[in-house]
Amino acid sequence: MNKIIPFNTEYIRPSRTIEIFTFFRFEKSRQIYIYNYEGKHFRVFDSVVGLVQFFEVGKEPSASFDSESDLDEYLDSLSIGDG
């Protein structure tokens, strides 16, 4: 199981945030960026570049969720190895 540590939360608007998390498992770590749209839709990005591309050109990430419980399941099983 991953150890998840919140790193930072940036507020775009009160109901839209970008949350940065650091995931640890054994000696490896990985940062993940989550765009939270009104607590109803969550997009997960592996890098700042992917996040910027989403806002600039609308490039969708490989993982997105319509519920917080689905997001939590994904984050619990997230691979850290090749980040």
C-alpha positions as CSV (number, residue, x, y, z in Angstrom):
1,M,0.0,0.0,0.0
2,N,1.2,3.5,-0.8
3,K,1.9,6.1,1.8
4,I,0.3,9.3,0.6
5,I,1.5,12.7,1.8
6,P,-0.3,15.9,0.7
7,F,2.3,18.4,-0.6
8,N,0.3,21.4,-1.6
9,T,-3.2,22.6,-2.7
10,E,-3.6,25.4,-5.2
11,Y,-7.0,27.1,-5.4
12,I,-8.0,28.1,-8.9
13,R,-11.5,29.0,-7.6
14,P,-13.0,28.0,-4.3
15,S,-14.5,24.8,-5.9
16,R,-11.6,24.0,-8.3
17,T,-8.2,23.0,-7.0
18,I,-5.0,21.4,-8.0
19,E,-3.8,19.1,-5.3
20,I,-0.2,17.8,-5.3
21,F,0.6,14.6,-3.5
22,T,3.8,12.6,-2.9
23,F,3.5,8.9,-2.9
24,F,6.0,6.7,-1.1
25,R,6.5,2.9,-1.2
26,F,9.6,1.5,0.3
27,E,12.5,3.7,-1.1
28,K,10.7,5.0,-4.1
29,S,8.5,8.2,-4.4
30,R,6.4,9.9,-7.0
31,Q,4.4,13.1,-7.3
32,I,0.9,13.2,-8.6
33,Y,-1.2,16.2,-9.6
34,I,-5.0,16.0,-9.2
35,Y,-7.3,18.6,-10.7
36,N,-10.5,18.6,-8.6
37,Y,-13.4,20.1,-10.4
38,E,-16.1,20.9,-7.9
39,G,-15.6,17.6,-6.0
40,K,-17.5,15.9,-8.9
41,H,-14.7,15.1,-11.4
42,F,-11.1,14.4,-10.8
43,R,-8.3,14.2,-13.3
44,V,-4.9,12.7,-12.4
45,F,-1.7,13.9,-14.0
46,D,1.8,12.4,-13.7
47,S,3.6,15.7,-14.5
48,V,3.3,19.4,-14.5
49,V,3.7,19.3,-18.3
50,G,0.5,17.1,-18.6
51,L,-1.4,19.5,-16.3
52,V,-0.4,22.5,-18.3
53,Q,-1.3,20.7,-21.6
54,F,-4.7,20.1,-20.2
55,F,-5.3,23.7,-19.5
56,E,-3.7,25.1,-22.6
57,V,-4.8,22.6,-25.3
58,G,-7.4,20.4,-23.6
59,K,-5.2,17.2,-23.6
60,E,-7.0,14.7,-21.3
61,P,-5.0,12.7,-18.8
62,S,-5.0,8.9,-18.9
63,A,-6.9,8.7,-15.6
64,S,-10.0,10.6,-14.6
65,F,-12.8,9.8,-12.2
66,D,-16.4,10.9,-11.4
67,S,-16.3,9.9,-7.8
68,E,-13.9,10.4,-4.9
69,S,-14.1,6.7,-4.0
70,D,-13.0,5.6,-7.5
71,L,-10.1,8.1,-7.2
72,D,-9.1,6.7,-3.8
73,E,-9.1,3.1,-5.2
74,Y,-6.9,4.2,-8.1
75,L,-4.5,6.0,-5.8
76,D,-4.2,3.0,-3.4
77,S,-3.1,0.8,-6.2
78,L,-0.9,3.3,-8.1
79,S,2.4,2.0,-9.2
80,I,5.4,4.0,-8.1
81,G,8.2,2.1,-9.8
82,D,8.5,3.7,-13.2
83,G,6.6,7.0,-12.3
